Amino acid sequence: MSDKRAKKVAYIARLHNALETYSKVLLVDVTNVNANQLFSVRRLVEKEGSLVMGKNTLIRKGLRQFIDAGNSQYEPLLPLIRGNIGLAFTKGDLAELRKEILQFRVPAAAKTGQVAPLDVIIPKGNTGLEPTMTSFLHALNIQSKIVRGQIELLADVHLIKKGDKVQPGEVALLDKLKITPFTYGCQINDVYDNGFCYDAELLSLTDADVLATFSNGVTRIAALSLAIGFPTKASVPHSLIKAYQNLLAICIETDYSFEGAELLKEMIANPDAFASAAPAASESAAAAEPEPEVEEEESEEMELDLFG
């Protein structure tokens, strides 16, 4: 066996060992990552896991062999093997590992033709540029004024939009302002977790976000169920409350009654008995507080205002 073939066999064996040992994988995009960053990421991942790098063709080959051996749960991982990626295997918390890997990103200047990964906004105020740069800013449709020998922007400037290609004039302005708006380092776009693949952004969701989304879904199901008259667990409580309200309405308009409606009917039949209880409670609360000093004429006016 040649050395090249032996290395491939050893690599696939290492990949299979990682697939057998770990059930969680972060797919790490290492495009434009330098050697020092990659070393730091590897050292971090391999504290409790394994980082497998290599050619995509070899990774796919090893994955297919592993899947064909009876591990079909890893099949959703195959389409994600694209670009310059590595597989970060772990048994720990995926969100925490992703957060730690992304900490190794470093600032980067904008480059002409680069697709902007985020919006670039220059805040209004002093730029530190000399007045000779005014015409340059006007060419970029940026409004400015000169204050104390330096150029100030009149408003925030949305220089570059996310997803747009960076233009030469934008690069020149950012260089003059000494702004490095982007970062480069590892990107994590996809996650594999026990047979399921999903977008890595979902790892940023909190318990509150999940509960809010679930609550919104339940509300929509309840509304749909009530609209079409098809009972579900989400709509039944609303139906019961509506039915109870209808029963109370019937009891009010007829002689029919039941235990839950007796108090309401009594309140309607004898409102004075219940109205007198409220002033008594308020008087006892007022007795505990010192009375404000109010002239007699003001008291009479207040009484007329309240009771006519």
NORUR-V530692 format. One record per residue. N is the residue number from 0. RES is the residue in one small letter. PSI is psi in degrees with one decimal (NA if undefined). OMEGA is omega in degrees with one decimal (none if undefined). D_FIRST is the distance of its C-alpha to the first C-alpha in whole Angstrom. Layout:
BEGIN
n:res:psi:omega:d_first
N:RES:PSI:OMEGA:D_FIRST
N:RES:PSI:OMEGA:D_FIRST
END
This chain:
BEGIN
n:res:psi:omega:d_first
0:m:130.1:-179.9:0
1:s:160.7:179.6:4
2:d:-39.1:-179.2:7
3:k:-44.6:179.6:8
4:r:-38.5:-179.8:6
5:a:-37.7:178.7:6
6:k:-39.2:178.4:10
7:k:-42.4:178.9:11
8:v:-43.0:179.4:10
9:a:-37.8:179.7:12
10:y:-46.9:-179.3:15
11:i:-36.8:177.3:15
12:a:-40.0:178.1:16
13:r:-40.8:177.8:18
14:l:-44.6:179.2:20
15:h:-39.1:179.2:20
16:n:-40.7:178.3:22
17:a:-40.4:179.4:24
18:l:-34.7:178.2:25
19:e:-31.9:-173.6:26
20:t:-36.9:-173.2:28
21:y:148.5:-179.0:30
22:s:2.5:-179.5:32
23:k:137.5:-177.2:33
24:v:132.7:168.0:32
25:l:129.0:177.6:33
26:l:108.3:-171.0:32
27:v:116.9:176.1:32
28:d:118.9:-175.7:33
29:v:24.9:176.9:32
30:t:132.6:179.3:33
31:n:18.1:177.9:35
32:v:129.5:-179.3:34
33:n:172.3:-173.9:33
34:a:-38.4:-179.1:31
35:n:-42.0:177.9:34
36:q:-45.0:-178.7:35
37:l:-38.3:176.9:31
38:f:-42.0:179.9:31
39:s:-40.6:179.0:34
40:v:-43.6:179.9:33
41:r:-44.7:-179.6:30
42:r:-37.0:178.6:32
43:l:-49.9:-175.7:34
44:v:-40.3:-173.1:32
45:e:4.8:170.4:30
46:k:-40.8:-177.7:33
47:e:7.7:-177.0:33
48:g:-145.3:-177.6:30
49:s:137.5:176.7:27
50:l:117.0:-177.8:26
51:v:116.1:177.1:23
52:m:156.9:177.8:23
53:g:179.9:178.6:21
54:k:142.8:-177.9:21
55:n:-37.0:-179.9:23
56:t:-39.5:-179.9:20
57:l:-37.7:177.5:18
58:i:-44.8:-180.0:21
59:r:-40.8:179.5:22
60:k:-46.1:179.1:19
61:g:-38.7:178.6:18
62:l:-45.3:-179.7:22
63:r:-41.5:178.0:22
64:q:-41.4:-179.4:20
65:f:-39.5:178.7:22
66:i:-43.1:-179.7:25
67:d:-21.7:179.7:24
68:a:8.8:175.9:24
69:g:19.5:-179.9:27
70:n:61.2:-174.6:28
71:s:-15.5:-179.5:30
72:q:-17.3:-179.4:32
73:y:1.2:-179.1:29
74:e:-38.4:178.5:30
75:p:-14.5:-179.0:33
76:l:-25.0:-174.3:30
77:l:-49.0:-177.9:28
78:p:-16.2:-177.3:31
79:l:-5.8:179.7:31
80:i:85.8:-179.2:28
81:r:152.4:-178.8:29
82:g:-165.7:-177.7:30
83:n:87.4:-172.7:29
84:i:164.9:171.4:28
85:g:159.9:-178.8:27
86:l:114.7:178.3:27
87:a:104.6:-178.5:30
88:f:142.4:179.7:30
89:t:159.1:170.2:33
90:k:-7.2:-175.0:35
91:g:-159.3:-178.2:38
92:d:121.8:-176.9:40
93:l:-40.8:-178.6:39
94:a:-40.6:-179.1:42
95:e:-42.4:179.0:42
96:l:-42.3:177.7:38
97:r:-44.7:180.0:39
98:k:-42.0:-178.6:42
99:e:-38.1:179.6:41
100:i:-40.6:-178.0:38
101:l:-14.6:178.0:40
102:q:-15.2:-178.0:42
103:f:9.1:176.5:40
104:r:147.4:-179.0:41
105:v:155.4:-179.1:43
106:p:148.6:179.4:46
107:a:142.7:177.9:45
108:a:156.4:176.5:48
109:a:144.9:179.4:48
110:k:142.5:179.9:46
111:t:131.2:179.8:48
112:g:-11.0:179.2:46
113:q:140.6:174.5:45
114:v:121.1:-175.0:45
115:a:123.6:178.6:47
116:p:-11.4:-179.8:46
117:l:167.7:176.9:49
118:d:143.6:176.1:53
119:v:115.7:-178.5:54
120:i:125.6:177.6:58
121:i:121.5:-177.4:60
122:p:150.7:178.2:63
123:k:161.9:179.2:67
124:g:-164.2:-175.5:68
125:n:130.0:178.8:68
126:t:-16.6:-175.6:65
127:g:0.1:-179.2:66
128:l:150.8:178.9:66
129:e:157.5:-178.6:69
130:p:-22.8:-179.8:71
131:t:-14.8:-178.3:70
132:m:1.4:-177.0:67
133:t:-45.3:-179.1:69
134:s:-34.9:178.0:69
135:f:-43.5:178.4:65
136:l:-38.7:178.5:65
137:h:-34.7:178.4:68
138:a:-25.8:177.2:65
139:l:10.8:-179.6:63
140:n:38.4:178.7:66
141:i:120.0:-178.8:66
142:q:135.4:-177.2:70
143:s:171.1:175.0:71
144:k:163.4:-179.7:74
145:i:124.3:179.5:74
146:v:119.2:178.3:75
147:r:41.7:174.6:76
148:g:9.2:178.0:74
149:q:155.5:-177.4:71
150:i:133.7:174.3:70
151:e:138.9:175.5:70
152:l:138.6:-176.6:68
153:l:-21.0:-179.5:71
154:a:165.5:175.2:68
155:d:139.0:-177.7:65
156:v:116.5:175.7:63
157:h:86.2:-169.9:60
158:l:-46.5:-176.5:58
159:i:134.1:177.1:55
160:k:145.3:179.4:54
161:k:132.2:179.1:51
162:g:-14.3:178.0:48
163:d:155.7:174.9:50
164:k:137.2:-178.3:49
165:v:130.8:-178.4:50
166:q:157.1:-177.8:53
167:p:-41.9:-179.6:53
168:g:-36.1:179.0:57
169:e:-41.1:177.8:55
170:v:-43.6:-179.1:53
171:a:-42.2:-179.9:56
172:l:-44.1:-179.9:58
173:l:-36.9:177.4:55
174:d:-42.7:-179.6:55
175:k:-33.0:178.8:58
176:l:-3.7:-179.6:59
177:k:45.1:179.0:56
178:i:126.9:173.5:54
179:t:92.8:-169.1:50
180:p:-21.6:-174.9:51
181:f:173.6:174.5:47
182:t:157.4:173.4:44
183:y:149.9:-176.4:40
184:g:-165.3:-178.6:38
185:c:139.9:172.9:36
186:q:143.1:176.8:37
187:i:107.8:-176.4:37
188:n:-26.9:-175.6:38
189:d:156.1:-177.6:36
190:v:140.1:170.7:36
191:y:129.1:-177.7:34
192:d:103.1:175.3:36
193:n:49.8:175.2:36
194:g:-6.2:-178.6:35
195:f:139.3:175.7:37
196:c:139.5:179.3:37
197:y:168.3:-178.8:40
198:d:137.4:-177.1:41
199:a:-22.0:-180.0:40
200:e:-23.8:179.2:44
201:l:-20.5:178.9:45
202:l:-16.9:-179.7:44
203:s:-9.2:-178.8:47
204:l:139.4:176.1:50
205:t:171.5:176.7:52
206:d:-36.4:179.3:53
207:a:-39.1:178.4:57
208:d:-42.2:-179.8:55
209:v:-44.1:179.6:53
210:l:-39.8:179.4:57
211:a:-42.2:178.0:59
212:t:-42.1:178.9:56
213:f:-43.3:179.6:57
214:s:-40.7:178.1:61
215:n:-39.8:177.8:61
216:g:-42.8:178.5:59
217:v:-40.9:178.8:61
218:t:-42.4:179.8:64
219:r:-40.4:178.7:63
220:i:-42.6:179.3:63
221:a:-43.6:-179.5:66
222:a:-42.9:178.9:68
223:l:-43.6:-179.4:66
224:s:-43.1:179.6:67
225:l:-34.9:-177.5:71
226:a:-36.8:-176.9:71
227:i:-2.2:178.2:70
228:g:26.8:179.2:71
229:f:112.5:-174.7:68
230:p:137.7:172.7:68
231:t:173.0:178.2:65
232:k:-29.7:-179.8:64
233:a:-30.8:-174.8:65
234:s:-22.4:-175.6:68
235:v:-45.1:178.2:70
236:p:-39.7:178.5:71
237:h:-39.2:178.9:73
238:s:-39.9:179.6:74
239:l:-41.9:179.2:76
240:i:-42.1:178.7:77
241:k:-41.7:178.9:79
242:a:-39.5:178.6:80
243:y:-41.6:177.1:82
244:q:-39.7:178.4:83
245:n:-39.8:177.9:85
246:l:-41.7:177.8:86
247:l:-39.8:178.9:88
248:a:-40.1:178.1:89
249:i:-43.2:-179.5:91
250:c:-37.2:-179.4:92
251:i:-36.7:-175.5:94
252:e:-11.1:-177.6:95
253:t:-178.5:177.4:97
254:d:-5.7:-179.4:98
255:y:145.2:178.9:95
256:s:161.3:172.8:93
257:f:171.6:-170.0:90
258:e:-41.5:-177.5:89
259:g:-13.8:-177.4:87
260:a:-9.6:-173.5:90
261:e:-44.2:-179.1:93
262:l:-42.0:179.6:92
263:l:-43.2:179.9:92
264:k:-36.5:178.8:95
265:e:-38.9:178.1:97
266:m:-38.1:179.1:96
267:i:-39.7:-178.2:97
268:a:-32.7:-176.5:100
269:n:70.3:-175.5:101
270:p:-28.7:-178.1:100
271:d:-34.9:-178.7:102
272:a:-34.0:-179.2:101
273:f:-27.8:178.8:98
274:a:-32.9:-178.8:99
275:s:-23.1:-179.0:101
276:a:-32.4:-178.4:98
277:a:-47.5:176.9:96
278:p:-35.2:179.4:99
279:a:-40.5:179.0:100
280:a:-41.1:-179.4:96
281:s:-33.9:178.5:96
282:e:-40.2:179.8:100
283:s:-34.2:178.0:98
284:a:-37.3:-179.3:95
285:a:-29.6:-179.4:98
286:a:-26.4:-179.2:100
287:a:-12.7:-179.1:97
288:e:147.8:177.1:97
289:p:137.5:180.0:100
290:e:137.1:177.7:102
291:p:149.2:179.8:102
292:e:111.7:-178.2:105
293:v:133.0:178.6:107
294:e:154.8:-174.1:110
295:e:-39.6:-178.2:112
296:e:-39.1:179.7:112
297:e:-36.4:-179.7:108
298:s:-41.7:-179.0:108
299:e:-40.5:179.1:110
300:e:-40.6:179.6:109
301:m:-40.9:-178.8:105
302:e:-38.3:178.4:107
303:l:-38.2:179.6:108
304:d:-39.5:-175.9:105
305:l:-39.9:-171.8:103
306:f:5.7:176.1:105
307:g:NA:none:107
END
